[in-house]
């Protein structure tokens, strides 16, 4: 996951191991997030709402529209994906 991009995961099996590779020590003031169930994201997590396990901290995260970001994004040239039409990609600079 590129630095500054949102990421999330849903475990659909009974167990899972997750590893993170970080580029720096934890810095609370740099922490950002958005609520997983924001309908504007259009993500089907495939887990019933009653089975979701979410930390108290993550339950307070804002929707994407309400997030503040210190990142600058630029649109790249169109990129052709295998078997697909050219699509514009956005990348972090």
N, C-alpha and C positions, 0 to 999 in steps of 0.2 A: 504494500500500500504506500503510495507516495506520501511524503511528509505533508501534513496539513489536510489530507483528504479524509473524509468520514469513512468509517468501516464498522461493520457489525457482523454478527454471526448468530445462527440459530442451530442448536444441537438437536438433531432429529433421531439420534440413537440414544441408547441408555447411558453411554459414557463417551467422553471426548477429552482429548488433550489439546491444549491451545498454547502455542509459543509465540512470543512477540520478540521482535528485534527492534531495539530502540537506538536512536542516535545520540541520546543525551540522558542525563539523570532526570528523574521526575521533577517537574517544576509546576506546582499547583496553579500559579497565576497564568500559565500558558495553556492550561487545560480548557478544552472546548467540547461541546457535544450537542447533539440534537436528539429529540425523542424518537424512539424507534418506530412508533406507530403513526407518525405524521402521514396523513392520507395523501399529501402532495408528493410523497416519495414513491407511492405506488408499489410498495413491497409487500408481497404475500409471504409472511414468515412461516406459514404452514404449521403454526402452533396455536391451539385454542387460547383465547385470552385468559381463561381460567388456569391455564398451565404455565403461563409466562412467569419466569423468575427474574425479577428486576431489582437492582439495588435501590435503596432510598434515594441516593444521589442521582442515579440515572432517571428515576421517576420524575424528577424536577426539571429535566432538560427542556429547552424550548423547541418549538417547531422550526423547521428550516427557515421559514419566512421571518422569524423573530431572532435568528442567530446573528451574532455580530462576528465579523471576520476581519482579520488583519492581513489576509492574503490577497495578492494581486493575481488575477487570472487573465490570460490572453487566449484568443482563439487561434488554433493552428490551421495549417492548410488542410484540405480534405484528405482523409485517409481511407483507402479502400480496404474493407474487411473481406475475407474470403467468402465468395458467394453473395455479397451484399452490395448495395449502392454506396457511393462515397458519402461519408458522414463527417461533419465538423467535430473535432475533438477539442476539449479545453484542457489546458495544462497549467501547472503551477510554476511560477517564476520567482 
